[in-house]
């Protein structure tokens, strides 16, 4: 079994000794019951992973000796999901599953037909929950990188992200082309390329995928996204909930891009 993963403080992996403190140290010591001599991985959430041996455990601190340190390359292409706001706690479910499936960035999207609305204090609390869920899911998945959970956007913000992408995609149940057959940017293909690659090389924005709300993407939004250069894609023969469509689509893209 692979070693458990814990998030180190900023700059906490620079020396030969690393210390987990506060809530993270308490979780490792009291909840996970980490003991001296055990092997753990400490990550900074930005790609650096340190293989460590636990040397000392306190009430809310865990002291580790760093044996090996490396920085894992950022996956290419970058995968961003514009996630329409689901109802109740399905948002955290979507974030958890997409993080485990390797998403690089999640952008909350206030689509026109969303039942959930983030306003005032609720917006800050909901965004904090999504970010906390991404951190915990990244540790569960043994990831060295915690996906970014960006500030929420509306229709125009979503269109801007799709326009800047090397490939902008909108999941839609009436699309004529399956997601498994959409032409990918050349830089998004595994080594050796393939016949289904597009002409443009993969740049900084990678693939941006819009997942609509339970009520579907409105015609107005579709028109704006079409104008931004996004392509409509069919995920499959069944209609998935907005909280599960993202992880299913990510699985398709991960496999096609050679990231899995």
Helices and strands as residue ranges (DSSP letters): E 4-7, E 17-20, H 22-26, I 27-31, E 39-43, E 48-57, E 62-71, E 79-84, H 90-100, E 105-109, H 120-140, E 148-153, H 155-164, E 167-171, G 179-181, G 186-188, E 207-211, H 219-227, E 231-233, H 242-256
